[in-house]
Structures are given as structure tokens and as C-alpha cells.
């Protein structure tokens, strides 16, 4: 028996059969519970967006015939497609300018210690004020320069909020890149800006993509300044979604459909960026 026992255990291990581990099972249960806590509200929102008005208010009904009436309401009757486009281009413009300006600022701080340690800390310290304290100043500035109900005003406001975070994130990525790579490019005749574009940007692409997605999500989900600075022409999705809640009752099906419309682009963007992040990290490791 003693001779066959280890052989039997090795044969079971070779076939992929493992012993029951209580610690591993408990870890899996905790992870499953955490995932369900995050996913179930999203799945329930998607379920309600496909339900008619009667079933939307009846959470006990799980099986029903799906309908697209809620999506037709928000995209046809409520012109949510226009608000979707406003949120999209404002978020893209704000994220793009944040990366363009923030990458240069972060590179200067990381390589040349511009302003010293106090300056790098003060960059993030500009965000210590609560956003509500800045609503009136931004409103008065937009009114003075005729930028009320214009998407560009909102993009500039988001740029002022996103830029410090982008700079703070990219400083760490740039500091992790060896200086010898830039020095080799300079010896080969490249300028400082050329070395930054050809060496630093490709190697820090995962960090720049992460910072860009972060800036885009902040702009996409922002509500307070969008509510104050926009109107009928430049209204964004969060403001339009809040408009579905009125004193006559909440249109729960339409609200869930609008919430799904807001979530879907972020999920798709994260999936695409994740692929680029993996390829970027692999490229850097191979090189």
C-alpha cells in the first residue's frame, strides 16, 4: 500500500486532479461574492432597460419578452444621441489635450526636476479644493467670455481638472525609464524633443494610455459643471439622464437604458485599451 500510494497520488496529479484546499476554496468564494456585488447591479440595470413599463417596476419578474422601447425613447424621442456625441467629443478633446500638455510637463519634472519637489506636490495639491467651490468662478468666466452652453467651455474646465492627475501619473512612468536610452539617442544626433517622441513615448505608452483613459472617464461621468455650464445645445449624458427624473415620476426603464448607454463605451474602451496595454508591455519587454 505504501508503494502504490505515492504512485497513485502522482498519477492523479498528472491528470490534473488536485486535493481540496479549504483556503483556496474560501478565497474563490470571497472573489465570487465580490464580483457578484459589482456585476449584479449592472446586470439588473441591463435587464430593466429591456423591460416594458409594467415589468420594470416589478423586480420579481425575471422571465419576460425583451423590448427596445426604452432605447427608442431615449435615442429617438429624447435625442440622447446628440447628448452622447457631446459627452464623447468633450471627453476625447479633454483627454487628448491633457495627455499632450501633461506628458511634456511630467517629462520636465521627472528629468529636470522643474520646480523641485514642492512644485511636483503642488501640482496635485491644486485638486484639494472641492469642485462645488469652483462652480461660481467658472460660471462667471464662461459668462464673461460668452462660452455658456458651449462644449469647448466644458472641455477647458475638464482640462484644468484632468491635467494635474495626468501629470502626477506620468511622472512615475518617466522616472522608471533609464536615462541612458535618451542619452544614446542624443549621441546619435537626435534632439531632446526627438528623443522624447521616439524613445520615451513608445516605452511609456501603457502609462499614457492609462492616464488618457482615466482623464476620459472623469470627463465622461462629470455632472456638476456640466449641469451649470451647459444648456440645450451642449448638454451631456449625465445631465440628460438626470432630466428623466421629474416630479411626475421616474422613468425607470429609460433611466436604465441611458445608464447602459453610458456604461457600454467605457467597457468597450477598457477592452480595447487592455489589448494595447498587453501588446505595449510585451513590446517593451522584447526590446
N, C-alpha and C positions, 0 to 999 in steps of 0.2 A: 504493500500500500504506500509506503514511504517513497518507493522508487517511482511509482506511477503518478503520485500526487503532483509533484512539480512539473512532470511532463504534461499532465492534463491541464494544469494552470497555464503553462506556456502555450499549449495548443489553443486554449480559449482566448488568450491574449493575442495570439497571431490572427485569429479570426475576427478580432475587433470587439470581443465581449469583455467588458470591464466590470470590476466589482462595484457594488453600490456604495457610494460615498455620501454620507449624510451632509457633510459640509458643502459639497458641490451641489447637491440637490437643493439645499436651503438657499444657496447663492442664486441658483437658477429661478427659484420661486420668487425671491426678492426682485430680481431683474424683470421677471414676467409681470409682477404686480406693478412695478414702476412704469414699464412700457404701457400696460393697460391704462394706468392712471393718465398717461399723456394721450394715448390714441383713442380711448373710448369717447371723450367729448368731441373730438374731431369727427370720428365715425358717426356719432349721433347727429352732429350738425349736418353732415352729408346726407344722412337718412332723412332728416326733416326737410332738407332742401328739395327732396324728390317726392314729398308727400303733399296731398291736397290740404285744403284749409282745415277740414274736419279732423283728419288723421294727424296733422301737425300738432294739434292741441291734445292728442290722445297718446301719451307715451307708452301705454300698454299694448298698442297695436304694432306688431313687428313685421307682419307679412301684409303687403299691400301692393297695388299696381303703381309703379313709379310714374311720375308725370314731370314734365318740364315747364309747367305753367309758372312756377316761381322764377325760373330763369328768364322766361319770356317776359315776365312782368318787369324785372329789373333792367333787362337789356333792351327791351322794345318800348315799354310804357314809360319807364323811369329814366331812360337814356343813360344807363350806367356805363355803357361802352365809352362814352365821352369822358366820364369821370375816371374810368380805368386808364384811358390814354393819358389823362392829366397826371395821375399818380405815377404812371410808367415813365414818361419823359422827364418829369421833375426829379424822380429818384435817380434815373440814369445820369442826367446832367449834373446833379449834385455829387453823386459818387465819382463821376469821371473827373470833375474839377478838384474834388478832394484828393484823389489819387495823384493828379498831375502836380498840384501845388504841395501836397503833403509829402510825397516821395522826395522832392527836392529839399524841403525843409528838414525832413528826417535824416537824409543823407548828410546835409551840412552839420547837423547836430551830432550825428554818430561819428563822422570822420574828422571834423574840425572843431568839435566841442563849442559850437557857436553859442555865445551867451553863458557858457559854463553850466554847471549842474542846476543853479537856481532857475535858469531860463527853461530847461527841459521840464522841470517840475511845474513851472508856471503855465506851461502850455496846457497841461491837463487841469490846472487849477482854475482856468477860465470857465470850466463847466461846473464849478461849485455852486453858482447861483441857481436857484430853482427857475425853471422855464417861465412860470407864471409871472415872475418879477420882470421879465423882459418883453412881455406881450405889449404893454403900452408904448415903450420906446420904439419897438419895431413897427407898431401900427402908425405912430406919428411920423416916422421916417418914410414909410411907404406912402402915407397920405401926402406928405410934403413933395415927394418926387413923382407923384402920380402913378404909383405902382400897385395900388389896391386892385384886387380882382385880376391880378396878372400872375401867371405861373412863374415868371422869372423872379419876382419878389420872393416867392416861397423857396425857389431853388437857392437864392442867395442866403436866405435865413438858414436853410438846412446846411449849406456850405459852412457857415460860421459855427454850427454845432458839430458837424462831422469832422472838420479839419483837425481839431485837437486830438480826437480819438485815432484818426488815421496816422497822424504824426507819431503819437505815442506807441502804436502797434509796430510801425515800420522801423523805429529806432532800434528795437531789439533785433530785427532781422538783419539790418545793415551792419550792426556791430558783430554779428556772428559770421560775416563774410571776411575771409582773410584779406589783409591789405596787400599782400604780395601779388594777388591777382590783378589789382588795379595798377600796381607799380610795374608789373610786366607789360600791361597794355600801354602805359605811359612810355616805357622804354622803347616799345615798338613803334612809337610815333603818334599814338592816339592822344587826343586831348582829354581833359578832365571830364567834360560832358560826354565825349565819345566813349570813354571807359565806363562811365555810369550807365549809358544806354546799352552798350554791348556786353558788359560784364555783370554789373550789379543788378540790372532789371531782370535778365533771364534767371539768375541764381535766386533772386528774392521773389520770383513770380508767385509761389504759393502764398507768401505773406501778403503780397499786394492784392491777390485775388480775395484772400480772407478779409482784408481791410475794406476792399471795394464792396463785397457782399454785406459786410457789417454796416457800411455807410448807406447802402441802398435800402436795407431793411429798416434802418432808423427813419429814413425819409418816407418809405412806403407806409409805415404804421403810424406816423405822427398825426396827431389830431388837433391839439390846442391851437397852434399857429395857423394850421390850415383852416380852422373854423373862423379865426379872426381876420385873416388876410385875404381870404378867397371869397368869391361870390358865385353867381350863376355860371360864369364863363370858365373859371379856373378851379371849381370845386373838385376835391379829390375823393377817393373811395371811402376813407374813414368818415368824412363829413357826410357824404351821401348815404352811407349806411346808417348813421345816427338819425338822418332825416326820416327813416322808415319807422321810427318810434315816435308816436304822436299821442295826443290826449284822447284820440278816438280808439286807441288800442295799438298794440304792437303787431306788425305783420310778420309773424314768426317765421313763416315759410320763406318769404322774400328776404328777411334778415339772414337766415341760414344760407340761402343761395348766394347772397352778396358776400357772406363770410367765406364760403367755399371759393368764390371768385378771387378773393383776396389771398387765400392760402395757396391756391394752385400755382401761381407764378413763383412764389418763394420756394415751394417744394421742387418745382422743375429747375429753377436756378441752382438750388443746392445740389441737385443730382448732377447737373452739367458741370458745375464748378468742382464737385468732388472728383469727377473723372480727370479734369485738368490738374487738380492738385496731385493726384496719384501719379499722373504722367510727368508732371513737373518735378516731383521728388525723385522719381526713377531716373529722369534725365540728368538731374544734378548728381545723383549717386554714380551713374555710369561715367559721367565726365570727370 
